[in-house]
Amino acid sequence: MSPEDYQYAWIAYLVGSAIILFGWWFVTRGIGNRYVRNGLRIIAAVLLLTPHATQSGEMLMSPALFVAVLDPLFTEDGDFFRAGTPLLSTLGVCLVLYILIDLLFLRRRREKQAQAALEADRAELLAESHRHS
């Protein structure tokens, strides 16, 4: 395949991946626990969108999932871990980053909710004091 063919193949693959991820987003929307729901979405995105070198020493990239699965089947020295290790490490990093970012925003959300509750209590006390005056 020429580099132009690879480029067209990647465009088609990315369009297909976007459609799959949109469908996956739709399927997982009913999951109540947001950590499970978003974790499944991250896993799907990482599995579909992580690239890896098609062959050792080449600059052409392919989806790491396919390289990891097909390398052991079709090459003599093929090994899952050639593309599987970067794929799994990317997955781990993305999940850890999601948890850290979510905890940061959860803390901010709780602070805003506490501030809103404090303001509501203050307004209620003011209204009550005006009624007794």
N, C-alpha and C positions, 0 to 999 in steps of 0.2 A: 504494500500500500504506500502511496506517496503521502507526503506531509499534508497535502491539500485534502486527500481522502480522509486522513485522520481528523482533520479539522471539521469536515462535513459530518463524519461519524460522531464526533463529540457534540456537535450542535444538535443532531438528531437525538443523541443519548440524553443530553441535558433537557431537551423539550420533553422527552418521555419521562425522565426522572421528575420533572416539575409536575407533570400530570399525575404520576404515581404518588408523589408527596402530597399533592392537593387531595387526592382520594384518601390517603392515609390520614390526613388531617381531619377529613370529614368522618372517617370511620372511628377515630379515637376521640371525637368530641364528646361522646356520651360517657366517657370514663370520668367518674367523680373525683378521684384523687388526682390532683394536678401534677404531683411528682411522677406518678406512673404514666399519666397521659403525655406529659412533656418529655419524659425519659424515652418512651416508645417513639415519639416523633424525632428525637435527637438520634436515636439508634438508626432509624430508617434513613435519615438524612446523611449520616456519616457513612453508612454502608453503601449508599448509592453515589455519593459525591466525592469520596476520597480517591485521588488518583495515585497511580504508582507506575514505575517504569515497566514498559511492556516486556523488555528483555534486559538482562544485565548489561550495562554499558551503553544503552541507547537512550536517546532523549525523548523518544515517543512515549506518551503516557496512555494508560488504559485504566478503567475503574479497578481499584485495588481488590474489590470483592471478586471480580471475575479472574483477575490474575492469581489470587490466592486459591481459588477453587479449581481453575483449569490448568495451572502450572503442574501440579502433581499428576494430573491425568494425561497430559499430552507431551511432556518433555521428560527426557531421561533423568536430568539432575533437578527436576522440578521439586519445589518444596513449598508447602503452605506458608511457612514462616517468612519467606522472602517478602511477600506482600502482606501476609497476615499480621505480622508483628507491627508494622506501621499502622495498619488498619485498626488493630485492637488498641494500640497506644493512643491513636487519635480519638477513638471512641471513649477511652478512659478520661482523657484530658477534657473532652467536650462535656462529659457528664459531671466531672468535678467542677468545671467552670460554671455549668448551669446551676449546680447546687449552691456554690458560693455567691453567684449573682442573685439568685432567688432569695437566699438568706439576707443579703444586703437590702434588697427591696422589701422583704417581709419586715425587717426591722423598721425601715422608713414608713411602711404602711401602718404598722402598730403605733409608731410615734404620732402619725397624723390622726389616727383614730382616737388615741388618748387625748390629743390636743382638742379634737372636735368634741369629745365627751366633756372635757373640762370647760370648754366654751358654752356648751349646752347647759351644764350645771350652773355656771355663772349667770347665764341669761335667765334661767329659771329662778335663781335666788334673787336677782334684781327685780324680776316681775313680781315675785312674792312679797318682797319688801315694799314695793310700790302699792300693792293692794292693802297692806296693813297700815300704810301712812295716811 
